[in-house]
Amino acid sequence: MPALVLGWTWRLWVFIATLVSALLPFYKTHFFDPSRGNVPVRLLEALGGTVVEGFIAGLIVGGIAAWIAYATREATE
């Protein structure tokens, strides 16, 4: 579960940058270009991407953590 939270937190920061870039004309990022139009729909797509990609990133981080815990466990005789 902590790995999923970490994955979603990472993606949430990206979504916040996207949201701020869409709403404030003086804040530009490479995450979002409001000049392409259809801003509300694209922001909803970004929110959906945040949920899905955060879940996938969390699964990857959790898998790596489980593998490291298994590989570094103390050997029992």
C-alpha positions as CSV (number, residue, x, y, z in Angstrom):
1,M,0.0,0.0,0.0
2,P,2.8,2.6,0.7
3,A,4.1,2.0,-2.8
4,L,0.7,2.8,-4.3
5,V,0.5,6.0,-2.3
6,L,4.0,6.9,-3.5
7,G,3.0,6.3,-7.1
8,W,-0.1,8.4,-6.8
9,T,1.7,11.2,-4.9
10,W,4.2,11.4,-7.7
11,R,1.5,11.6,-10.4
12,L,-0.5,14.1,-8.3
13,W,2.4,16.6,-8.4
14,V,2.5,16.2,-12.2
15,F,-1.3,16.8,-12.4
16,I,-1.1,19.9,-10.2
17,A,1.6,21.3,-12.5
18,T,-0.7,20.5,-15.4
19,L,-3.7,22.1,-13.8
20,V,-1.7,25.3,-12.9
21,S,-0.3,25.5,-16.4
22,A,-3.8,25.2,-17.8
23,L,-5.3,27.8,-15.6
24,L,-2.6,30.4,-15.2
25,P,-1.4,32.1,-18.4
26,F,2.0,33.1,-17.0
27,Y,2.9,29.6,-15.7
28,K,4.2,27.4,-18.5
29,T,5.3,23.8,-18.3
30,H,5.9,21.0,-20.8
31,F,3.1,19.0,-19.2
32,F,0.3,21.1,-20.8
33,D,-0.1,23.4,-23.7
34,P,-3.5,25.3,-23.4
35,S,-3.2,26.6,-27.0
36,R,-4.2,23.2,-28.3
37,G,-7.8,23.9,-27.1
38,N,-10.4,21.7,-25.5
39,V,-8.9,22.3,-22.1
40,P,-11.6,20.8,-19.8
41,V,-11.6,17.5,-21.7
42,R,-7.8,17.3,-21.8
43,L,-7.7,18.0,-18.0
44,L,-10.1,15.2,-17.3
45,E,-8.0,12.9,-19.5
46,A,-4.9,14.0,-17.4
47,L,-6.8,13.2,-14.2
48,G,-7.6,9.8,-15.5
49,G,-4.0,9.3,-16.5
50,T,-3.0,10.3,-13.0
51,V,-5.1,7.6,-11.4
52,V,-4.0,4.8,-13.8
53,E,-0.3,5.8,-14.2
54,G,0.0,6.3,-10.4
55,F,-1.4,2.8,-9.8
56,I,1.0,1.3,-12.3
57,A,4.0,3.2,-10.9
58,G,2.9,2.1,-7.4
59,L,2.8,-1.5,-8.5
60,I,6.3,-1.2,-10.0
61,V,7.7,0.4,-6.9
62,G,6.1,-2.2,-4.7
63,G,7.5,-5.0,-6.9
64,I,11.0,-3.6,-6.7
65,A,10.7,-3.2,-2.9
66,A,9.4,-6.8,-2.5
67,W,12.3,-8.1,-4.8
68,I,14.9,-6.2,-2.8
69,A,13.4,-7.5,0.5
70,Y,13.6,-11.0,-0.8
71,A,17.1,-10.7,-2.3
72,T,18.6,-9.1,0.9
73,R,16.9,-11.3,3.5
74,E,19.0,-13.2,5.9
75,A,19.7,-16.7,4.9
76,T,18.4,-19.4,7.2
77,E,20.1,-22.7,7.6
